Amino acid sequence: MDLGDCYRLLGLRSGAAFADIKASYRRLAQQYHPDINPDDHKAKEKFIALTEAYRLLLQVIQPEEIAQHSTHSRVYGYEKPPATRQTPAEKQTPKPPNFFEIEQRLKWKTYEQLQRFLKERRFPQAIALVEALAQRLPEDGEVRQWQAIAYQIWGRVLITENQLLKARIYLKKALKTDPHNKTLLSEVQRDFQRLEQTF
């Protein structure tokens, strides 16, 4: 199960806040709990899958992020999901995060920074940041999408600043980076129409 599957299973968009992950898990876990559905094997399987997805997302989210979102969690900002127990051996020897988990943490930390840069209108920094992430994770579709959107936003800003040639370059880069994104395509086409009207 990859990270995208975990979010989908919990009915959430990728990168959802910890509070949303927790609320969704609690609601769905209550709905599919084996005690509520004693003879329903599908409900039991769904409950197990939900719990696994929740556990994986907890591993990816940094403890300080959990602490910011959770008022109930006080020990290291980490809250164990219900219906899971650790063996004594697991309690004694915590497992180091694997390479995938580290990459995912980096990815979502970078995404948060990207959002801050875009909000603060620091577009060159946003583009440099997302390009660096795309070099590190070249096969990641979400990162490619973020990169294309950053290009498109910057292109749109350049149109308003009357830097039309530069705007055209970044709009083309957006399409080249994520060519199968239909929503992006229609947005960029609209931007190109604005561009033609200003010439």
Secondary structure, 3 states (H helix, E strand, C coil): CCHHHHHHHCCCCCCCCHHHHHHHHHHHHHHHCCCCCCCCHHHHHHHHHHHHHHHHHHHHCCHHHHHHHCCCCCCCCCCCCCCCCCCHHHHHCCCCCCHHHHHHHHHHHHHHHHHHHHHCCCHHHHHHHHHHHHHHCCCCHHHHHHHHHHHHHHHHHHHHCCCHHHHHHHHHHHHHHCCCCHHHHHHHHHHHHHHHHHC
